[in-house]
Amino acid sequence: MKVCVYMMTDLALRMEIEDGTNATVQDLVQSITQEEQLRLPRIASTVFTLWMSSGLLELQLKAHHKPLQIRNKWSVLLAKYAHASESRQRRDEPVLSFKRNVFYPLNQEERIKDEKILELLYAEAKYNILEGRYPCDVTQYIMLGSIQARIELGPYNPQYHTLHFFSSAFFQGQIEQPVRGLKSLITHQDIPVLVGINGRGVYIINNIQYTLLVGLKYEELSWDFAKPSQEDNPDCLPCLFLQFRVVENGTKVSKILQIFSKQAVMMDALITGFVEELKLKLSSNTISNNNIDRSTTIFDNNLNIDGATTRNDSSLSFLTNKLRKLTLATFDEEEENCSPDDLNQLLMGSRAS
């Protein structure tokens, strides 16, 4: 029987097992560590083991488990342990992964010197960081991002590696789907989106329908980052808020879009970098105060440049038509400084993925 085992280094190992039906985890791990192309030392069989994983459930298998039998019982395991609808469970497809054994002592892991083992451990740690499974503060994220940039891009060159060098950055997130009618309410699910951030602004893309939902220049928006309201709950997501102004029924109003994402802290850091660069350019140029109206908005700790003063009403109305595809909080000009209850409702900030 042919078996495919996925490594955390984005490689897949295809093996032919003579008695695949009865092959145990111990048998497969031994076969993996003996693969010449991997060049793993014998100790790798205790550092790593096999996992059966999907988007709904992740199980570390025991040495005597038979992976094929676990796969055949997957629907039963999902019904017992997964938090998902029956239709979502039916679509679930697990994979067999070679990952760290959770019972391997950390003090022994810290003494590992073998490069091949360290490479696998690093790849798994990187995945867990990007997925938000290893919570870090901003300084730690910056340090880890710097290490990864050094690995992928080589030594830092200030003349070459400027903010413009990282001009096509995309992040994964999800937004609320507008509810229209009873059926929509029953089948209501969030929409997965790509958040594109570059030197000009922020762009929300529906990458399933390949459509741009909204694009905002930095002069047209304010933003804020919110940590999960339940930081001990791994299913509670941090989020990024985007505030901007449009004309709705002849009235200028403020809209707030909430983007849920484990990568929200990275979005916030990149936006902050671009905005700081824009502020430096603005301060270095001779600009009349009459040309830019710096308004006080809900998120007054950020850029806060009123884009409505530089865009005519027709363009704002056109944007409003596209916003019907989004679920947005709305405040009129008199409610610019909204009530604490309204803001707290928004800044709860997180929800289950």
Disulfide bonds with the S-S distance in Angstrom:
none
